[in-house]
Amino acid sequence: MSRPAGNTRLKAARLAAGYNSQQALADAITKGALTLGIRGLAVGVRQVRRWESTTPPWPQPDVHRVLTHLLGQSMEDLGFIPPWGSTRPQGGTATDAALRTSPPAGRLAAVPAQRGSATQPATIGRDFGAVTRSHRHLYWSVAPAVLHPAVLEHARLGCALLPETANPARQTLATALAESYLLAGRIEFFDLRQPERASETLLRALQAAGEADDPLLGAAILAHMAFVPGWAEERDGAIERMTAARTYARRGEASAEFWAWLDAVEAECETLCGDPHAALRLIHRAEDTLSTGAEHAAPEWLDWFSPVRLSAFKGNTQLKAGHIPQARQTLHDVLDALPPESAKQSTVVLGDLAAVEAADGRPEEACRYAIQALDQLAITWYATGMDRVREVRRTLAPWQNEQCVRDLDDRLYDWGTTVNALQY
């Protein structure tokens, strides 16, 4: 049985351009990026191999630019199929084209390129953005399983409207669409624990940010994408995405809060990958950045970060570094300072406090904090908070016959908590 030929168009173009091996093309892309002023871009032979497979993934925007520059052909001529459908001329209206490429219900639509004539009014971007802002505010109180489908459908609407919208409304619409995709990706990763789906969604967010030419929003999306390899303890992948995020942030008007948040994200990745001391250095730098300030204001959508949330990062890192008294004090201060609407974050802090007490050999105190976290999770579900409680329970194995641990198990495995945990 013959093997599939793969993407013969790209292979033929590669050979015609004088790159006799996949490694040669990978090296040329990495060098060519610097020539075009793109820093921090590196491509390996494994990626080129995927491009020459029977189902080549659509490259990221910067790679797209370098690849077409080196080989002198369009992406479609190189055998790639845009995730939003072909950009070649086709019959029907722009709306028809968008609907033909719309995914089934429950999945996100891709970001279409501009085509067709503008039929939407100049207010469309502002109107669409008003719903996006409402979803952003609802995130902190509405159950993720309820909010997530609404965000998905809103993103699909944005994809249908984008080809029908002309600038400057198109840029406003694309910015709001990128934020909607980012919110959907955040829910999938942090609330529903679906990292693979979140990766796909965040890539759509990055495409929309590119349509909007919003480097700061692009930086935020790339930093969220770093969480995926970071939580999988794949340090190289996380640091590569953080390098890209910082590159994009330099192109925009980043605030002190934004730079501090980037340090906090990288610190969490370093902690998860086993280097909490490097993480503490990053957090100290973030604290210095916040105290110094910057000339630019924080963007409106940066509502997931504040000085108290930086302290929450710090407390967790101190715990992982073995600085138990410091972690206890930091986390107590955070719990006292969190605003009432930060219920999701409080479950994480309570879980970390439980871990502090378990590490200090105080199972009764650990169970008390863990049960408080479960009480809050019963009101506002947050998969990340549940992960913290489960981690604590594993560390309580030496005391599993103690009454306090049995009481925790009764609470951890009651009907509601068990169903929620298995559902998400």
N, C-alpha and C positions, 0 to 999 in steps of 0.2 A: 504493500500500500504506500503510495507516494505521500511525502510530507507536504503540508501547505507551503506555498512559496513565500508567504509573508509580504511585507511592504516592499515590493520590488521597485517601486518608483523612487523611494528614498535611497535604496541601495544603489540603483543606477546613477542617481544624481551624485551620490557620495563618490562613487568610483570615477565618474566623469570629471569631478572637481579635483581629482588626484589624491583622495583619501582612501588608501587601499585597505584599511582596516577600520573596524568600529572604534578602536582605541585612538586612531589618528584623528577621527572626526571629533571624538570627545575632547581630546587635547586642543584641537583647533577652536572649538566652541569656548572653552575656558579662556584661551588666549584672546580670541576675538571679542569676548565680552569687555575686556580691559581696553581694547582698541576703540570700542564704541562708548566708552565711559561708564560701563556697568561694572560695579565692584561687588565682590563677594559671590560671584556666580561660578559654580564649578559643576561640571557634568562628568559622570563616569561611564565606563564602557557598558555597564549594566543597563543604564538608561537608554543608550543608543540601541542596545539589543532589543529593548522593549519597543522602541520606535520602528524597528525593522520587523516586528512580529506581525501576525495576521490582524491583530486588534491594537494598533498603535495609540497610546493615550495622547491627548492634545497637550502640547508643551505649554509651560507657563509663559506669560507675556515677554519677559526678557529673553528667554531661550528662543521663543518664536522669532524675535527680532534678529538675534545673532544667526540663527539657522538660515533664515531667508537671505541674509546678507552674504553668508559664506557660499551658499549653493545657488543663489541667483534665481530662485523659483518661489512661487507662492506656496503656502502650506498645503493647499488642496492639490496642487501639482506634485507635491512631494508625498502624496498618499495619505495625508491626514484628513480626517472628517471632523469639522468643527462640532463641538458638543451642542451648539444651538442650531445645527443643520447647515446645509450648504449656503454659501453667500453668493453663489452664481445666480444669474437671472432666472426667475421662475414665474409662472403665472399666478394670478390671485393677488389678494391684498396683503399688506404687511400683517394684518391680524390673522388672516388665513394661514400664513406661513408660521406665525408664532404658535397657533393652535395645533398645526400639524405636528410640531415638534414638542408639544406639551407632554409631560410624563403622566403616568396614571396617577389617580388620587393618592395622596400620602407621600409622594415623592416631589422633589424640587424641580422646577423648570430650570433650564440653563439660560445664560445671559445672551440675548441675541445681539448681533452686530447691527449697526444702523443701515437700514435699507427702506425703500418705499417712500411715499410722501407723508409729510406730517399732517395729521388730521386732528390731533388733540389740542385743546386750548392751552394758552400760555400758563394757566393756573394749575395744570395737571401735576407738575412736580411738587408744588406746595401742598396740594390736596392729598397726594399719595403720601407725602412725608408726614402729614398730620396723623395718619393712621399708624405709621411706623413709630412715631414718638409715643403714641398711646400704648402700643405693644411694649415699648421699652419700659414704661412706667408699670404696666401690668405684670411684668416679669417677677417683680418682688413679692407679689401677693397671690397671683393666680396659679393654680396647680399646673405643673409643666405639661401633663398629659392633655389638659384642656387648652392651654395657650398654644402649644406647638402646632396643631393643625391649622389654627387661624393664621399664624405667621407664615406657614407654608403656602396657604392659599393667597395670602397677600403678596408673597414673592412671585407666585405664578401670574397674578394680575400685573405686577410690575413688568415682568418679561413680555407680556402681551402688549403693554402700552409703550414700551421703550422704542420699538421700530416706528411707531406712529407719532413720535414726539421730536420736535426740533429744539435746538439750543436757543436760549439758555435753559429752558424748562427740562430738556433732556438730561443735562448735567445734574440738575437738582433731583430729578427722578432717579437717575443712576446712583447718586449718593445715598438716597433713602433706600433704594433696593439693596445696595451693599450692606447697609446697616441691618436691614431685615434678614438677609442671609446670615450675617454675623450673629444676630440674636438666635436664629434657628440653630446655628452651629453650636452656640454656647449651651442652649437647652439640651441638644443631643449629647454633648460631651459631659457637661457638669451635672445635669439633672437626670438624664436618661441613661447615661453610661453606654453610649453607642459611638466609640471613637472612629470606626471606619466610616460610618455615615456622616459624622461630623467633619471628617477630612474632605469628603466630597462637597459638602455644603459650604465649607470655608473656602474651597477653591472657587466656587460660584461667587462667593462674596468678593474674592480678590479680582475676579473678572469684572464684576460690577464696579468695583473701586477704580479699576483701570479705565472703564468707560467714562467714569466721572472725573478721571485724572485727579484723584484725591490721595496723595501719597501718605498723609497721616492716617487716614482710614485703612489704607493698604498696610501700613506698619502695624496697626492694631490687629488686623486679620492675620498677618504673618506671625505675630507673637502668639496669638491663640493657636495657630497651627503648630507652634513649637511645643505646646503642651502634649500633643499626641505622642511624638517619640519620647518626650521627657517622661511621661507617665509609664511608658513601656521600657524605661531605663536605657534608651538609645541616645546616648549623650551627643554623638556626632551629628545626628539628624536634628536634634533640638538646637544645638549651637549654630548650625548652618542656617536654620530658619530665624534664629535671633539675630544673626549677622545681617540677614536680609531685612529684618524688621528695623534695625537701627539705620541701615542705609536709606530706607524709605523715610524714616523719621527725620533724617537730616535734610531731606528735600522739602519737608513741610515746616510749618511753624509750631514745633513741638513745645509744649509747656513743661514746667518743672515736674508737674504731676505725671505727665506722660513719660518723661525720661525715668522717673522713679519707678513707675509701674513696669517699664521694660526691665529694669534691674531686678525688680521683685519676681517677674516671670522667670528670668534666667536663674535667679536664686532658687526658686522652687525646682526647676529642672536639675540644677546641680545637686540639690538635696536628694531628690529622687534617684539620681544616678550615683549617690554614695559619697558626695563631697560637700558636707554641710559647712565646712570651714571656708571653702570658696564662696558658698552661698552667703555666709555671714558678712564677708567682705563686700559683696554686692549690696546687701541690705544696708550696711553702714554708708556706702556711697549714695544709696537712694535717700537715706535720711539727711545726708549733707546736701543733696540736690534740693530737697524740699525746704530745708532751712535757708538755703541761698536764694531760691526762687528763680524765675525767668521772666522775660518781658512778655511772653505770649500767654494768653488765657487757655485753660483746659477746654477741649471741645465739649459740647453739650452731651454727647453720647458717652463720655468717659464717666459713667455713673457707677462702675463696679470697683473703683479704687479711691482711696482716701488715706490720710496719715494713719488712721486707726486700722485700716486694712493692711497697711504695710506692717504695722505692729503684729497683726495676726500672722503674716508670713514669718516675721521674726520669731515669734513664739514657737511656731512649728519647727523652724530651723534650729533654734536653741535646744529643743527637745531631741531632735535627731543628732545633734552634736554632743549630747550628754550633759548639757548645762541645765540640770534639773531645777535648781532654785531660781535661776534667771528666767527659765521658761514659765515656771509657775507664776511668777510676778508679772511677767509680760502679758500672759494670757488672762490673768485676773483683771488687769488694767483694760485689756481689750473688751472683755465681757461687760465691764462697767460702762465703757464708752460707746459701745455699739448702739446706734439709734434703733427705735422699735421696729422699723421696716426691714431691718437686717436679720430677719429670722433665719434665713438660709445660712448666713455666715455664722450665726450663733451656734448652730448645730455642729459646725466644724470646730469652733473654739471649745465647746463643751467636750467634744470627742478628744481634742488635744489635751485638755485639762485632765480627762480621765486617763489618757496615756501617760501623762506626767506622774500621776499618783500611782499608777501601776508600776512604772519604772522605779519609783521610790519605795516600792514594797508596801503600799497602802491600798489593799484591794477594796475595802469598804468605801473609801473616798472615791476610788476609780469607778466603782459601780454606781455611786450616787450621781456622778457627772454623766455617766453613760446613760442612765435612765432619764435624766433631764434632757439629754439630746434626743432620746427616743420619744419623749413627750412632745418635743417641738416638731419632730419629723412626722408625728401623727397629724399635726396641723398643716405643716408645709413640707411636702416631700422634697428631698434633695439627696440624690444618689451619692454625692461626694461626702455629705455628712454621715450617711449610712455606712460608707466605707470606713470612716474613722471609727465608728462604734464596733464594727466587725474586727478591725485591727486590734482594738483594745481587748475585745473578748479573747482573741488568740493569745495575747500576752498574759491573760489571767488564768491560763491553764494550770499553773502550780497551785492555785487556790480554788479549783473547780468544785471541790466538795464543800466549800464554805457556803453558808446560807446566803450571804450577800451575792455571790456569783450565781447561785441557783435562782435567786429572785431576779437577777438580771436576765438569765436565760428565759424565765417565764415571761418577762416583758419583751425580750428580743424575738421570741418565737410565739407570740400570741397571734391570733388569726389575722388581724389587720396588718401588722408589721410584716408577717410572713408573706401575705398575698402581695403587698406593695413591693417588697424586695424581689419577689419572683416575677412580678409584672414588668418591672423596669430593668 
